[in-house]
Every structure is written in structure tokens, then in C-alpha cells.
Amino acid sequence: MERDIRTDAVVTGTRHYGELHKAVTLLSPQLGSVNAVIFGGRKGKKSSLAPLFSFGTFQLYFNPVRQEYSLTEQECCFIPQTIMQDLNLTYTASYMSEAVTKISTDCPGAVYTLLCNALECLETLPEMRKKLIIDFTWKLLQISGIASDMLHCPSCDRRYADDEILGFSVSMTTPVCKECADSEFPVLPPGARRYLMYTLSKSFDDAFNVILSDTAVSRLSSFMLKWVDIFCQNSLKTLSSGLL
């Protein structure tokens, strides 16, 4: 493995590392999710390196003895301002960052692009926060191979009726017909299912531009968050905040 690595990445987490240093979690299209230490990162010039939810090009050094990355330079092309000034927006960005680290995928490049696009949308269109949660989560589930086609029940393979309300299987972690459901919640109404079907083949940007009513956005965003929470076995800390 090369010791000096230059890669694009987005900062999905930051934390203190000893008294003087800072540790960051990065999502890279080449490396996937990696941890790196910024030595002296809590004071001086290096304290401005790798702000949370920023993305750009990073210079990493891999220590083969300690099996550890350190971050030495960053060229930022996006640093959030609006996101960090609003608690709801911060938690939304935290949810997206946490979700991409908890839901495994073989396509880190696609997840990286999705997260960067979503953070930019959240920064520039904060009023669309809940709609963004829907489209980000739905695309992440697709990339990760979790999403179904919304045409057939993945349990019994029966084709859904046009006006059918779907239940949810906790054991399969996916929407199913009510006969195959093993949980009371969540429930997916016909209109919400049609939206997911319609946007299944669309890009994230195209899906985000599809208009939904405020009521539909509220219901579907709650459903998508519940779906992810069940899939991640209630392990997402940001979903326990009540701010999403």
C-alpha cells in the first residue's frame, strides 16, 4: 500500500483524539470509510482542517507500523455554513453521514457522490430538508441493494394492486403486503409507493425536483427514517434526537 495518498473525501465525523489531536472519519470514493488523525489538529493552523460535513481533496499518510492514516492537507471545495448554524439542519446532515457509515455497500463512489450532492442541497435549500431526507434515503437504499421494486411483495412475490396499502416486515427489513407483514409500523400508502416507484430509476437530482405535497413529504420522510432505523437495528444515534 502506498504511504502517501491523495483522495477526494467528505468528512462524516470528527472527535477529540487526546489533548492536542483530532480524529476524523472520511468517506472516500476510492477508500470507502476511513479514520484519520490530524496531529495537533485541536490548536493552531491545523484546527481549521477537515471541518465536519466539508468535502474536497485530502492528503493522507498511511503509517504501516501503526496501521493508521494521518491527514496532513485538505483543499476544500465545500464548507457548510447554513447547516452548522441550524440545529435541525445539523442533525439532518449528521443522519446522512451516519447512515452512509452504517449501511454497507460495494459502491463507495456512488455513495460519496450522493452524500456530497445531498449536503449541497441541504446548504442551499434548507427549507427542503424533509424532502431531501426522502430522496437521499431512497437512493442510498437503492445503491446498497436494500430497496425493492415496489411492484411485487418480496416475501410472497405477489404483484401489488394499484391502491394497495403496504405493511412492513421487520424480519426482512422491507415493505411487504399486509398478509406478509410482521409489524404494525410503518405503513406505506399507495401514493407514497407510487412516488418511490416513479423515482426508482431517476437520478437523485431528478427525484429531488419532483414535487410532493407537504402532507406527503411529512409522512414519507417519517416512513423512510423508520425503514433505515429498523434496518440498522435502532443503532443510529441521530434518529433518537427527535429533530428529524
PyRosetta script that sets phi, psi and omega in degrees:
from pyrosetta import init, pose_from_sequence

init()
pose = pose_from_sequence("MERDIRTDAVVTGTRHYGELHKAVTLLSPQLGSVNAVIFGGRKGKKSSLAPLFSFGTFQLYFNPVRQEYSLTEQECCFIPQTIMQDLNLTYTASYMSEAVTKISTDCPGAVYTLLCNALECLETLPEMRKKLIIDFTWKLLQISGIASDMLHCPSCDRRYADDEILGFSVSMTTPVCKECADSEFPVLPPGARRYLMYTLSKSFDDAFNVILSDTAVSRLSSFMLKWVDIFCQNSLKTLSSGLL")
pose.set_psi(1, 136.1)
pose.set_omega(1, 177.2)
pose.set_phi(2, -65.6)
pose.set_psi(2, 144.2)
pose.set_omega(2, -179.6)
pose.set_phi(3, -83.6)
pose.set_psi(3, -38.0)
pose.set_omega(3, 178.8)
pose.set_phi(4, -99.6)
pose.set_psi(4, 120.4)
pose.set_omega(4, -174.1)
pose.set_phi(5, -128.5)
pose.set_psi(5, 130.7)
pose.set_omega(5, 175.6)
pose.set_phi(6, -114.4)
pose.set_psi(6, 122.8)
pose.set_omega(6, -174.5)
pose.set_phi(7, -148.8)
pose.set_psi(7, 149.3)
pose.set_omega(7, 168.7)
pose.set_phi(8, -72.6)
pose.set_psi(8, 148.5)
pose.set_omega(8, 179.9)
pose.set_phi(9, -166.2)
pose.set_psi(9, 160.8)
pose.set_omega(9, 173.0)
pose.set_phi(10, -121.0)
pose.set_psi(10, 140.3)
pose.set_omega(10, -178.4)
pose.set_phi(11, -84.0)
pose.set_psi(11, 111.9)
pose.set_omega(11, -178.2)
pose.set_phi(12, -99.3)
pose.set_psi(12, -10.2)
pose.set_omega(12, 179.1)
pose.set_phi(13, -165.4)
pose.set_psi(13, 148.0)
pose.set_omega(13, 175.0)
pose.set_phi(14, -137.6)
pose.set_psi(14, 151.4)
pose.set_omega(14, 179.2)
pose.set_phi(15, -162.0)
pose.set_psi(15, 160.5)
pose.set_omega(15, 176.9)
pose.set_phi(16, -71.1)
pose.set_psi(16, 147.0)
pose.set_omega(16, 178.8)
pose.set_phi(17, -135.9)
pose.set_psi(17, 94.4)
pose.set_omega(17, -172.9)
pose.set_phi(18, 72.7)
pose.set_psi(18, -162.3)
pose.set_omega(18, -176.4)
pose.set_phi(19, -85.1)
pose.set_psi(19, -24.4)
pose.set_omega(19, -173.0)
pose.set_phi(20, -116.8)
pose.set_psi(20, -16.6)
pose.set_omega(20, -168.8)
pose.set_phi(21, -108.0)
pose.set_psi(21, 167.5)
pose.set_omega(21, 177.4)
pose.set_phi(22, -131.3)
pose.set_psi(22, 138.0)
pose.set_omega(22, 175.4)
pose.set_phi(23, -109.0)
pose.set_psi(23, 142.3)
pose.set_omega(23, -179.9)
pose.set_phi(24, -130.7)
pose.set_psi(24, 151.0)
pose.set_omega(24, 170.8)
pose.set_phi(25, -107.6)
pose.set_psi(25, 129.1)
pose.set_omega(25, -177.6)
pose.set_phi(26, -118.1)
pose.set_psi(26, 144.8)
pose.set_omega(26, 169.4)
pose.set_phi(27, -109.6)
pose.set_psi(27, 115.3)
pose.set_omega(27, -177.5)
pose.set_phi(28, -114.0)
pose.set_psi(28, 138.7)
pose.set_omega(28, 176.7)
pose.set_phi(29, -65.4)
pose.set_psi(29, -22.2)
pose.set_omega(29, 179.2)
pose.set_phi(30, -93.2)
pose.set_psi(30, -39.8)
pose.set_omega(30, -171.6)
pose.set_phi(31, -102.9)
pose.set_psi(31, -12.0)
pose.set_omega(31, -172.5)
pose.set_phi(32, 77.0)
pose.set_psi(32, -146.7)
pose.set_omega(32, -180.0)
pose.set_phi(33, -88.7)
pose.set_psi(33, 123.7)
pose.set_omega(33, -179.2)
pose.set_phi(34, -135.5)
pose.set_psi(34, 152.8)
pose.set_omega(34, 173.9)
pose.set_phi(35, -102.6)
pose.set_psi(35, 143.1)
pose.set_omega(35, 178.8)
pose.set_phi(36, -142.7)
pose.set_psi(36, 151.3)
pose.set_omega(36, 179.8)
pose.set_phi(37, -106.5)
pose.set_psi(37, 134.3)
pose.set_omega(37, 171.0)
pose.set_phi(38, -103.1)
pose.set_psi(38, 101.8)
pose.set_omega(38, -177.7)
pose.set_phi(39, -70.7)
pose.set_psi(39, 127.6)
pose.set_omega(39, -173.9)
pose.set_phi(40, 73.5)
pose.set_psi(40, 19.8)
pose.set_omega(40, -172.8)
pose.set_phi(41, -78.2)
pose.set_psi(41, -2.6)
pose.set_omega(41, -180.0)
pose.set_phi(42, -98.7)
pose.set_psi(42, -5.0)
pose.set_omega(42, -179.4)
pose.set_phi(43, -143.0)
pose.set_psi(43, 159.3)
pose.set_omega(43, 174.5)
pose.set_phi(44, 70.8)
pose.set_psi(44, -156.1)
pose.set_omega(44, -175.6)
pose.set_phi(45, -63.5)
pose.set_psi(45, -33.8)
pose.set_omega(45, -176.0)
pose.set_phi(46, -72.9)
pose.set_psi(46, -10.8)
pose.set_omega(46, 179.9)
pose.set_phi(47, -66.9)
pose.set_psi(47, -19.1)
pose.set_omega(47, 179.2)
pose.set_phi(48, -87.7)
pose.set_psi(48, -4.8)
pose.set_omega(48, 179.6)
pose.set_phi(49, -72.2)
pose.set_psi(49, 140.4)
pose.set_omega(49, 170.1)
pose.set_phi(50, 54.8)
pose.set_psi(50, 58.0)
pose.set_omega(50, 173.1)
pose.set_phi(51, -64.5)
pose.set_psi(51, 150.3)
pose.set_omega(51, -176.9)
pose.set_phi(52, -57.9)
pose.set_psi(52, 135.8)
pose.set_omega(52, 178.9)
pose.set_phi(53, 71.0)
pose.set_psi(53, 6.7)
pose.set_omega(53, 175.3)
pose.set_phi(54, -79.7)
pose.set_psi(54, 159.3)
pose.set_omega(54, 171.5)
pose.set_phi(55, -144.9)
pose.set_psi(55, 157.0)
pose.set_omega(55, -176.7)
pose.set_phi(56, 170.1)
pose.set_psi(56, -147.9)
pose.set_omega(56, -179.7)
pose.set_phi(57, -109.2)
pose.set_psi(57, 130.8)
pose.set_omega(57, -174.7)
pose.set_phi(58, -117.5)
pose.set_psi(58, 143.5)
pose.set_omega(58, 172.9)
pose.set_phi(59, -105.1)
pose.set_psi(59, 118.0)
pose.set_omega(59, -177.7)
pose.set_phi(60, -115.4)
pose.set_psi(60, 151.2)
pose.set_omega(60, 172.1)
pose.set_phi(61, -122.5)
pose.set_psi(61, 129.4)
pose.set_omega(61, 179.8)
pose.set_phi(62, -101.3)
pose.set_psi(62, 121.0)
pose.set_omega(62, 177.8)
pose.set_phi(63, -90.7)
pose.set_psi(63, 108.1)
pose.set_omega(63, -175.6)
pose.set_phi(64, -69.1)
pose.set_psi(64, -22.9)
pose.set_omega(64, -179.6)
pose.set_phi(65, -76.0)
pose.set_psi(65, -48.7)
pose.set_omega(65, -179.1)
pose.set_phi(66, -88.1)
pose.set_psi(66, -6.0)
pose.set_omega(66, -177.4)
pose.set_phi(67, 52.1)
pose.set_psi(67, 54.1)
pose.set_omega(67, -171.2)
pose.set_phi(68, -143.7)
pose.set_psi(68, 140.7)
pose.set_omega(68, 174.3)
pose.set_phi(69, -93.2)
pose.set_psi(69, 145.0)
pose.set_omega(69, 167.8)
pose.set_phi(70, -124.5)
pose.set_psi(70, 147.8)
pose.set_omega(70, -178.7)
pose.set_phi(71, -105.6)
pose.set_psi(71, 126.9)
pose.set_omega(71, -175.9)
pose.set_phi(72, -112.5)
pose.set_psi(72, -29.8)
pose.set_omega(72, -178.5)
pose.set_phi(73, -146.8)
pose.set_psi(73, 154.9)
pose.set_omega(73, 173.6)
pose.set_phi(74, -146.4)
pose.set_psi(74, 134.3)
pose.set_omega(74, 171.4)
pose.set_phi(75, -109.4)
pose.set_psi(75, 102.5)
pose.set_omega(75, -174.4)
pose.set_phi(76, -79.9)
pose.set_psi(76, 137.3)
pose.set_omega(76, 168.9)
pose.set_phi(77, -114.5)
pose.set_psi(77, -5.8)
pose.set_omega(77, 175.9)
pose.set_phi(78, -152.1)
pose.set_psi(78, 121.4)
pose.set_omega(78, 173.2)
pose.set_phi(79, -127.4)
pose.set_psi(79, 118.6)
pose.set_omega(79, -176.3)
pose.set_phi(80, -68.7)
pose.set_psi(80, 138.1)
pose.set_omega(80, 174.7)
pose.set_phi(81, -116.3)
pose.set_psi(81, -57.0)
pose.set_omega(81, -179.6)
pose.set_phi(82, -61.0)
pose.set_psi(82, -41.2)
pose.set_omega(82, -178.0)
pose.set_phi(83, -58.0)
pose.set_psi(83, -45.1)
pose.set_omega(83, -174.6)
pose.set_phi(84, -76.4)
pose.set_psi(84, -8.5)
pose.set_omega(84, 179.9)
pose.set_phi(85, -97.7)
pose.set_psi(85, -2.5)
pose.set_omega(85, -177.2)
pose.set_phi(86, -131.9)
pose.set_psi(86, 127.6)
pose.set_omega(86, -174.3)
pose.set_phi(87, -65.2)
pose.set_psi(87, -41.6)
pose.set_omega(87, 179.6)
pose.set_phi(88, -64.0)
pose.set_psi(88, -39.7)
pose.set_omega(88, 178.5)
pose.set_phi(89, -67.9)
pose.set_psi(89, -39.7)
pose.set_omega(89, 178.8)
pose.set_phi(90, -61.6)
pose.set_psi(90, -42.7)
pose.set_omega(90, 179.4)
pose.set_phi(91, -69.2)
pose.set_psi(91, -32.9)
pose.set_omega(91, 176.7)
pose.set_phi(92, -65.0)
pose.set_psi(92, -45.5)
pose.set_omega(92, 177.0)
pose.set_phi(93, -64.4)
pose.set_psi(93, -37.1)
pose.set_omega(93, 178.2)
pose.set_phi(94, -65.6)
pose.set_psi(94, -40.4)
pose.set_omega(94, 177.2)
pose.set_phi(95, -60.2)
pose.set_psi(95, -47.7)
pose.set_omega(95, -178.2)
pose.set_phi(96, -62.5)
pose.set_psi(96, -41.7)
pose.set_omega(96, 179.8)
pose.set_phi(97, -66.8)
pose.set_psi(97, -40.1)
pose.set_omega(97, 179.5)
pose.set_phi(98, -68.7)
pose.set_psi(98, -38.9)
pose.set_omega(98, -178.8)
pose.set_phi(99, -62.6)
pose.set_psi(99, -41.1)
pose.set_omega(99, -177.7)
pose.set_phi(100, -70.5)
pose.set_psi(100, -20.9)
pose.set_omega(100, 177.0)
pose.set_phi(101, -87.8)
pose.set_psi(101, -23.2)
pose.set_omega(101, -178.1)
pose.set_phi(102, -91.9)
pose.set_psi(102, -27.3)
pose.set_omega(102, -178.3)
pose.set_phi(103, -98.6)
pose.set_psi(103, 109.7)
pose.set_omega(103, -174.9)
pose.set_phi(104, -73.6)
pose.set_psi(104, 150.7)
pose.set_omega(104, 179.6)
pose.set_phi(105, -155.1)
pose.set_psi(105, 154.5)
pose.set_omega(105, 175.8)
pose.set_phi(106, -92.6)
pose.set_psi(106, 6.5)
pose.set_omega(106, -175.5)
pose.set_phi(107, -124.6)
pose.set_psi(107, 65.9)
pose.set_omega(107, -178.1)
pose.set_phi(108, -60.3)
pose.set_psi(108, -30.0)
pose.set_omega(108, 178.8)
pose.set_phi(109, -64.6)
pose.set_psi(109, -42.4)
pose.set_omega(109, 179.1)
pose.set_phi(110, -67.4)
pose.set_psi(110, -38.9)
pose.set_omega(110, 178.7)
pose.set_phi(111, -68.0)
pose.set_psi(111, -40.3)
pose.set_omega(111, 177.4)
pose.set_phi(112, -59.0)
pose.set_psi(112, -48.6)
pose.set_omega(112, 179.9)
pose.set_phi(113, -61.8)
pose.set_psi(113, -42.4)
pose.set_omega(113, 178.9)
pose.set_phi(114, -60.9)
pose.set_psi(114, -47.2)
pose.set_omega(114, -177.8)
pose.set_phi(115, -65.5)
pose.set_psi(115, -42.2)
pose.set_omega(115, 178.2)
pose.set_phi(116, -61.5)
pose.set_psi(116, -44.7)
pose.set_omega(116, 178.4)
pose.set_phi(117, -62.1)
pose.set_psi(117, -42.3)
pose.set_omega(117, -178.3)
pose.set_phi(118, -66.0)
pose.set_psi(118, -40.7)
pose.set_omega(118, 178.7)
pose.set_phi(119, -65.1)
pose.set_psi(119, -39.4)
pose.set_omega(119, 177.2)
pose.set_phi(120, -64.3)
pose.set_psi(120, -41.0)
pose.set_omega(120, 177.8)
pose.set_phi(121, -64.4)
pose.set_psi(121, -41.5)
pose.set_omega(121, 179.6)
pose.set_phi(122, -64.2)
pose.set_psi(122, -37.1)
pose.set_omega(122, 179.7)
pose.set_phi(123, -68.6)
pose.set_psi(123, -41.9)
pose.set_omega(123, -173.5)
pose.set_phi(124, -92.0)
pose.set_psi(124, -24.6)
pose.set_omega(124, -178.9)
pose.set_phi(125, -130.2)
pose.set_psi(125, 63.9)
pose.set_omega(125, -175.7)
pose.set_phi(126, -61.9)
pose.set_psi(126, -25.7)
pose.set_omega(126, 179.1)
pose.set_phi(127, -69.1)
pose.set_psi(127, -13.7)
pose.set_omega(127, 179.9)
pose.set_phi(128, -98.6)
pose.set_psi(128, 22.9)
pose.set_omega(128, -172.9)
pose.set_phi(129, -54.9)
pose.set_psi(129, -48.3)
pose.set_omega(129, -176.0)
pose.set_phi(130, -71.7)
pose.set_psi(130, -35.2)
pose.set_omega(130, 175.2)
pose.set_phi(131, -65.1)
pose.set_psi(131, -37.0)
pose.set_omega(131, 177.8)
pose.set_phi(132, -63.4)
pose.set_psi(132, -39.6)
pose.set_omega(132, 177.8)
pose.set_phi(133, -58.0)
pose.set_psi(133, -42.4)
pose.set_omega(133, -179.9)
pose.set_phi(134, -60.4)
pose.set_psi(134, -55.2)
pose.set_omega(134, -172.2)
pose.set_phi(135, -71.4)
pose.set_psi(135, -36.4)
pose.set_omega(135, 175.7)
pose.set_phi(136, -63.3)
pose.set_psi(136, -48.4)
pose.set_omega(136, -176.7)
pose.set_phi(137, -65.0)
pose.set_psi(137, -42.8)
pose.set_omega(137, -179.0)
pose.set_phi(138, -63.4)
pose.set_psi(138, -42.3)
pose.set_omega(138, 179.3)
pose.set_phi(139, -68.9)
pose.set_psi(139, -37.8)
pose.set_omega(139, 177.8)
pose.set_phi(140, -63.4)
pose.set_psi(140, -40.8)
pose.set_omega(140, 177.5)
pose.set_phi(141, -64.2)
pose.set_psi(141, -35.7)
pose.set_omega(141, 177.4)
pose.set_phi(142, -67.4)
pose.set_psi(142, -48.7)
pose.set_omega(142, -179.2)
pose.set_phi(143, -59.4)
pose.set_psi(143, -35.5)
pose.set_omega(143, -176.8)
pose.set_phi(144, -84.3)
pose.set_psi(144, -2.3)
pose.set_omega(144, 178.5)
pose.set_phi(145, 78.0)
pose.set_psi(145, 17.7)
pose.set_omega(145, -177.5)
pose.set_phi(146, -92.7)
pose.set_psi(146, -30.1)
pose.set_omega(146, -175.0)
pose.set_phi(147, -68.9)
pose.set_psi(147, 141.5)
pose.set_omega(147, 174.2)
pose.set_phi(148, -95.1)
pose.set_psi(148, 175.4)
pose.set_omega(148, -177.6)
pose.set_phi(149, -81.0)
pose.set_psi(149, -7.8)
pose.set_omega(149, 179.5)
pose.set_phi(150, 63.9)
pose.set_psi(150, 12.1)
pose.set_omega(150, 176.1)
pose.set_phi(151, -104.0)
pose.set_psi(151, -34.5)
pose.set_omega(151, -176.2)
pose.set_phi(152, -126.7)
pose.set_psi(152, 149.5)
pose.set_omega(152, 174.2)
pose.set_phi(153, -70.6)
pose.set_psi(153, 122.9)
pose.set_omega(153, -178.7)
pose.set_phi(154, -70.3)
pose.set_psi(154, -9.4)
pose.set_omega(154, 179.0)
pose.set_phi(155, -91.7)
pose.set_psi(155, -53.0)
pose.set_omega(155, -177.2)
pose.set_phi(156, -105.6)
pose.set_psi(156, -6.2)
pose.set_omega(156, 177.4)
pose.set_phi(157, 68.2)
pose.set_psi(157, 14.0)
pose.set_omega(157, 176.7)
pose.set_phi(158, -76.0)
pose.set_psi(158, 140.7)
pose.set_omega(158, 177.7)
pose.set_phi(159, -75.1)
pose.set_psi(159, 134.4)
pose.set_omega(159, -179.4)
pose.set_phi(160, -71.0)
pose.set_psi(160, 147.1)
pose.set_omega(160, 169.6)
pose.set_phi(161, -74.4)
pose.set_psi(161, 156.0)
pose.set_omega(161, -175.2)
pose.set_phi(162, -59.7)
pose.set_psi(162, -37.1)
pose.set_omega(162, -175.9)
pose.set_phi(163, -103.0)
pose.set_psi(163, 21.8)
pose.set_omega(163, -175.1)
pose.set_phi(164, -79.5)
pose.set_psi(164, 136.4)
pose.set_omega(164, 173.7)
pose.set_phi(165, -92.0)
pose.set_psi(165, 129.6)
pose.set_omega(165, -176.6)
pose.set_phi(166, -94.6)
pose.set_psi(166, 148.7)
pose.set_omega(166, 171.3)
pose.set_phi(167, -98.4)
pose.set_psi(167, -160.8)
pose.set_omega(167, -177.8)
pose.set_phi(168, -142.2)
pose.set_psi(168, 139.1)
pose.set_omega(168, 175.7)
pose.set_phi(169, -105.5)
pose.set_psi(169, 112.8)
pose.set_omega(169, 177.9)
pose.set_phi(170, -68.2)
pose.set_psi(170, -36.5)
pose.set_omega(170, -178.5)
pose.set_phi(171, -67.1)
pose.set_psi(171, -32.3)
pose.set_omega(171, 178.3)
pose.set_phi(172, -98.4)
pose.set_psi(172, -8.6)
pose.set_omega(172, -178.2)
pose.set_phi(173, 51.3)
pose.set_psi(173, 50.5)
pose.set_omega(173, -180.0)
pose.set_phi(174, -159.2)
pose.set_psi(174, 155.3)
pose.set_omega(174, 172.4)
pose.set_phi(175, -64.3)
pose.set_psi(175, 143.7)
pose.set_omega(175, 179.6)
pose.set_phi(176, -143.6)
pose.set_psi(176, 174.0)
pose.set_omega(176, 173.4)
pose.set_phi(177, -68.2)
pose.set_psi(177, 160.8)
pose.set_omega(177, -174.8)
pose.set_phi(178, -64.3)
pose.set_psi(178, -28.4)
pose.set_omega(178, 178.7)
pose.set_phi(179, -67.3)
pose.set_psi(179, -28.9)
pose.set_omega(179, -178.8)
pose.set_phi(180, -97.8)
pose.set_psi(180, -4.2)
pose.set_omega(180, -177.6)
pose.set_phi(181, -69.3)
pose.set_psi(181, 145.7)
pose.set_omega(181, 176.6)
pose.set_phi(182, -125.1)
pose.set_psi(182, 20.5)
pose.set_omega(182, -178.9)
pose.set_phi(183, -149.3)
pose.set_psi(183, 150.7)
pose.set_omega(183, 176.8)
pose.set_phi(184, -74.3)
pose.set_psi(184, -29.9)
pose.set_omega(184, -175.7)
pose.set_phi(185, -129.2)
pose.set_psi(185, 155.3)
pose.set_omega(185, -10.8)
pose.set_phi(186, -84.6)
pose.set_psi(186, 171.0)
pose.set_omega(186, 177.1)
pose.set_phi(187, -117.0)
pose.set_psi(187, 136.2)
pose.set_omega(187, -177.7)
pose.set_phi(188, -111.4)
pose.set_psi(188, 109.5)
pose.set_omega(188, -179.2)
pose.set_phi(189, -72.5)
pose.set_psi(189, 165.1)
pose.set_omega(189, -175.3)
pose.set_phi(190, -58.5)
pose.set_psi(190, -42.3)
pose.set_omega(190, -178.5)
pose.set_phi(191, -63.1)
pose.set_psi(191, -40.4)
pose.set_omega(191, 179.2)
pose.set_phi(192, -66.7)
pose.set_psi(192, -39.9)
pose.set_omega(192, 178.7)
pose.set_phi(193, -65.0)
pose.set_psi(193, -39.4)
pose.set_omega(193, 178.2)
pose.set_phi(194, -63.1)
pose.set_psi(194, -36.9)
pose.set_omega(194, 177.8)
pose.set_phi(195, -64.4)
pose.set_psi(195, -44.6)
pose.set_omega(195, 179.7)
pose.set_phi(196, -64.4)
pose.set_psi(196, -38.6)
pose.set_omega(196, 176.4)
pose.set_phi(197, -64.1)
pose.set_psi(197, -44.0)
pose.set_omega(197, -176.5)
pose.set_phi(198, -64.2)
pose.set_psi(198, -38.6)
pose.set_omega(198, -176.4)
pose.set_phi(199, -91.8)
pose.set_psi(199, -0.8)
pose.set_omega(199, -176.8)
pose.set_phi(200, -57.6)
pose.set_psi(200, -41.3)
pose.set_omega(200, -176.6)
pose.set_phi(201, -95.4)
pose.set_psi(201, 0.7)
pose.set_omega(201, -177.9)
pose.set_phi(202, -89.9)
pose.set_psi(202, 156.9)
pose.set_omega(202, 174.1)
pose.set_phi(203, -70.8)
pose.set_psi(203, 166.1)
pose.set_omega(203, 178.0)
pose.set_phi(204, -58.7)
pose.set_psi(204, -45.6)
pose.set_omega(204, -178.2)
pose.set_phi(205, -62.8)
pose.set_psi(205, -42.5)
pose.set_omega(205, -179.9)
pose.set_phi(206, -66.8)
pose.set_psi(206, -40.0)
pose.set_omega(206, 178.4)
pose.set_phi(207, -64.8)
pose.set_psi(207, -39.5)
pose.set_omega(207, -178.9)
pose.set_phi(208, -63.8)
pose.set_psi(208, -27.8)
pose.set_omega(208, -179.6)
pose.set_phi(209, -83.4)
pose.set_psi(209, -6.7)
pose.set_omega(209, 176.8)
pose.set_phi(210, -76.4)
pose.set_psi(210, 129.4)
pose.set_omega(210, -174.3)
pose.set_phi(211, -85.3)
pose.set_psi(211, 135.0)
pose.set_omega(211, 173.4)
pose.set_phi(212, -126.1)
pose.set_psi(212, 153.1)
pose.set_omega(212, 175.6)
pose.set_phi(213, -68.8)
pose.set_psi(213, 159.4)
pose.set_omega(213, 179.4)
pose.set_phi(214, -59.5)
pose.set_psi(214, -38.8)
pose.set_omega(214, 179.3)
pose.set_phi(215, -64.3)
pose.set_psi(215, -44.3)
pose.set_omega(215, -179.7)
pose.set_phi(216, -64.4)
pose.set_psi(216, -40.6)
pose.set_omega(216, 179.2)
pose.set_phi(217, -61.9)
pose.set_psi(217, -45.0)
pose.set_omega(217, -178.6)
pose.set_phi(218, -62.7)
pose.set_psi(218, -45.7)
pose.set_omega(218, -177.7)
pose.set_phi(219, -68.8)
pose.set_psi(219, -44.5)
pose.set_omega(219, -174.7)
pose.set_phi(220, -73.1)
pose.set_psi(220, -34.9)
pose.set_omega(220, 177.3)
pose.set_phi(221, -65.2)
pose.set_psi(221, -38.7)
pose.set_omega(221, 177.0)
pose.set_phi(222, -63.9)
pose.set_psi(222, -40.1)
pose.set_omega(222, 179.2)
pose.set_phi(223, -63.2)
pose.set_psi(223, -46.4)
pose.set_omega(223, -177.2)
pose.set_phi(224, -64.9)
pose.set_psi(224, -38.6)
pose.set_omega(224, 177.8)
pose.set_phi(225, -65.8)
pose.set_psi(225, -38.7)
pose.set_omega(225, 177.8)
pose.set_phi(226, -65.5)
pose.set_psi(226, -40.5)
pose.set_omega(226, 178.9)
pose.set_phi(227, -59.0)
pose.set_psi(227, -49.7)
pose.set_omega(227, -179.8)
pose.set_phi(228, -63.6)
pose.set_psi(228, -40.0)
pose.set_omega(228, -179.2)
pose.set_phi(229, -62.2)
pose.set_psi(229, -42.4)
pose.set_omega(229, 178.3)
pose.set_phi(230, -66.0)
pose.set_psi(230, -43.3)
pose.set_omega(230, -179.4)
pose.set_phi(231, -62.6)
pose.set_psi(231, -38.7)
pose.set_omega(231, -179.0)
pose.set_phi(232, -86.9)
pose.set_psi(232, 10.2)
pose.set_omega(232, 176.6)
pose.set_phi(233, 57.0)
pose.set_psi(233, 44.8)
pose.set_omega(233, 176.0)
pose.set_phi(234, 56.8)
pose.set_psi(234, 33.1)
pose.set_omega(234, -175.7)
pose.set_phi(235, -100.8)
pose.set_psi(235, -2.7)
pose.set_omega(235, -179.2)
pose.set_phi(236, -80.9)
pose.set_psi(236, 114.1)
pose.set_omega(236, -176.5)
pose.set_phi(237, -65.6)
pose.set_psi(237, -34.4)
pose.set_omega(237, -176.7)
pose.set_phi(238, -67.2)
pose.set_psi(238, -24.4)
pose.set_omega(238, -179.1)
pose.set_phi(239, -77.8)
pose.set_psi(239, -12.3)
pose.set_omega(239, 178.4)
pose.set_phi(240, -87.4)
pose.set_psi(240, -1.6)
pose.set_omega(240, -175.7)
pose.set_phi(241, -77.6)
pose.set_psi(241, -28.0)
pose.set_omega(241, -175.4)
pose.set_phi(242, 78.1)
pose.set_psi(242, 8.6)
pose.set_omega(242, -177.1)
pose.set_phi(243, -99.9)
pose.set_psi(243, 3.5)
pose.set_omega(243, 179.4)
pose.set_phi(244, -102.9)
pose.dump_pdb("model.pdb")
